């Protein structure tokens, strides 16, 4: 295979198309109230995940680090992490529609990353490969966004199920959704998991910035901490029963959309003020 097939966009295109096919296949089955052929759906979803994983793997080999150097790679890794979290958690939670919504999210993020070729630029060297802590915090940060993506999906499932119950709907989609209580329990566990992962990532990024303060812009650090603080407040409100049920689910969906928007200043291409081996949160992923 040519180097371009390894590190270019073909593998990512194939992965995104397979994600889209899996989503459309499930959507048609649900809309027509036909039985979803799970083997076909999972083959398409797993195929998309495989090709996307190969694309990221070859990129990582070329860059000698986890591929988080430009907006294209960040969105691809975010999409990959959401599907990865879904594949891990779905058997534990036994949510029949979690794969369906995850395929939709992966399709959206994958298509968005491929829509603008200018996002896949050659970034300023980040030294991410020379410091394992830098790579570790960057991976944890993006992985936590994947967890929050799955949280947004289960929250959306909660809102749809609640809508159906309030209006006494009993269509194919509503019959496949889990019980309200089960979704509430899952949402509570997911936000704890996501905040825990992001807390570790922010802590590593802040310690790195304290040791090397010239390696991160104030805007990027402020946005990163703001996202972490917002989810921390949401977790506090949930645990103190001040924000529960539908308001909590809506907050999870809205906050994830806001978190995606917050990636924009974190993905701006900027050079460090001084050469260094460490960065703040996402700084290594955004130059």
ChimeraX attribute file (.defattr): number of C-alpha atoms within 10 A of each C-alpha:
attribute: neighborCount
match mode: 1-to-1
recipient: residues
	/A:1	5
	/A:2	7
	/A:3	9
	/A:4	10
	/A:5	13
	/A:6	19
	/A:7	20
	/A:8	15
	/A:9	16
	/A:10	15
	/A:11	22
	/A:12	27
	/A:13	18
	/A:14	18
	/A:15	28
	/A:16	28
	/A:17	19
	/A:18	25
	/A:19	31
	/A:20	23
	/A:21	19
	/A:22	25
	/A:23	24
	/A:24	16
	/A:25	17
	/A:26	24
	/A:27	17
	/A:28	12
	/A:29	16
	/A:30	17
	/A:31	11
	/A:32	10
	/A:33	12
	/A:34	11
	/A:35	10
	/A:36	14
	/A:37	11
	/A:38	11
	/A:39	9
	/A:40	13
	/A:41	22
	/A:42	15
	/A:43	13
	/A:44	22
	/A:45	27
	/A:46	18
	/A:47	19
	/A:48	29
	/A:49	26
	/A:50	18
	/A:51	19
	/A:52	26
	/A:53	19
	/A:54	17
	/A:55	25
	/A:56	23
	/A:57	18
	/A:58	18
	/A:59	19
	/A:60	16
	/A:61	13
	/A:62	14
	/A:63	16
	/A:64	14
	/A:65	19
	/A:66	21
	/A:67	25
	/A:68	31
	/A:69	26
	/A:70	23
	/A:71	25
	/A:72	24
	/A:73	24
	/A:74	23
	/A:75	25
	/A:76	26
	/A:77	25
	/A:78	27
	/A:79	28
	/A:80	25
	/A:81	23
	/A:82	27
	/A:83	28
	/A:84	19
	/A:85	18
	/A:86	25
	/A:87	17
	/A:88	11
	/A:89	17
	/A:90	15
	/A:91	10
	/A:92	9
	/A:93	15
	/A:94	10
	/A:95	21
	/A:96	13
	/A:97	18
	/A:98	21
	/A:99	22
	/A:100	21
	/A:101	21
	/A:102	25
	/A:103	29
	/A:104	19
	/A:105	22
	/A:106	28
	/A:107	23
	/A:108	16
	/A:109	21
	/A:110	27
	/A:111	18
	/A:112	13
	/A:113	21
	/A:114	19
	/A:115	11
	/A:116	11
	/A:117	10
	/A:118	12
	/A:119	19
	/A:120	17
	/A:121	14
	/A:122	11
	/A:123	19
	/A:124	15
	/A:125	14
	/A:126	25
	/A:127	18
	/A:128	26
	/A:129	16
	/A:130	13
	/A:131	15
	/A:132	13
	/A:133	18
	/A:134	26
	/A:135	23
	/A:136	16
	/A:137	26
	/A:138	27
	/A:139	21
	/A:140	20
	/A:141	24
	/A:142	26
	/A:143	24
	/A:144	26
	/A:145	23
	/A:146	24
	/A:147	27
	/A:148	28
	/A:149	31
	/A:150	30
	/A:151	27
	/A:152	25
	/A:153	27
	/A:154	27
	/A:155	25
	/A:156	19
	/A:157	24
	/A:158	25
	/A:159	21
	/A:160	16
	/A:161	24
	/A:162	18
	/A:163	14
	/A:164	16
	/A:165	13
	/A:166	9
	/A:167	9
	/A:168	11
	/A:169	14
	/A:170	12
	/A:171	12
	/A:172	15
	/A:173	18
	/A:174	19
	/A:175	12
	/A:176	14
	/A:177	18
	/A:178	19
	/A:179	15
	/A:180	16
	/A:181	11
	/A:182	12
	/A:183	24
	/A:184	19
	/A:185	11
	/A:186	17
	/A:187	25
	/A:188	16
	/A:189	12
	/A:190	20
	/A:191	23
	/A:192	16
	/A:193	16
	/A:194	25
	/A:195	22
	/A:196	14
	/A:197	19
	/A:198	28
	/A:199	20
	/A:200	16
	/A:201	26
	/A:202	22
	/A:203	15
	/A:204	22
	/A:205	29
	/A:206	19
	/A:207	14
	/A:208	21
	/A:209	19
	/A:210	13
	/A:211	12
	/A:212	17
	/A:213	18
	/A:214	17
	/A:215	23
	/A:216	25
	/A:217	18
	/A:218	12
	/A:219	11
	/A:220	22
	/A:221	20
	/A:222	13
	/A:223	18
	/A:224	24
	/A:225	18
	/A:226	14
	/A:227	18
	/A:228	21
	/A:229	14
	/A:230	14
	/A:231	22
	/A:232	19
	/A:233	11
	/A:234	19
	/A:235	19
	/A:236	14
	/A:237	14
	/A:238	17
	/A:239	13
	/A:240	9
	/A:241	11
	/A:242	11
	/A:243	16
	/A:244	16
	/A:245	18
	/A:246	17
	/A:247	12
	/A:248	22
	/A:249	24
	/A:250	16
	/A:251	17
	/A:252	24
	/A:253	21
	/A:254	12
	/A:255	19
	/A:256	21
	/A:257	14
	/A:258	12
	/A:259	21
	/A:260	15
	/A:261	11
	/A:262	16
	/A:263	19
	/A:264	13
	/A:265	13
	/A:266	25
	/A:267	23
	/A:268	17
	/A:269	19
	/A:270	14
	/A:271	17
	/A:272	18
	/A:273	11
	/A:274	11
	/A:275	13
	/A:276	15
	/A:277	18
	/A:278	28
	/A:279	34
	/A:280	30
	/A:281	32
	/A:282	28
	/A:283	29
	/A:284	29
	/A:285	28
	/A:286	25
	/A:287	22
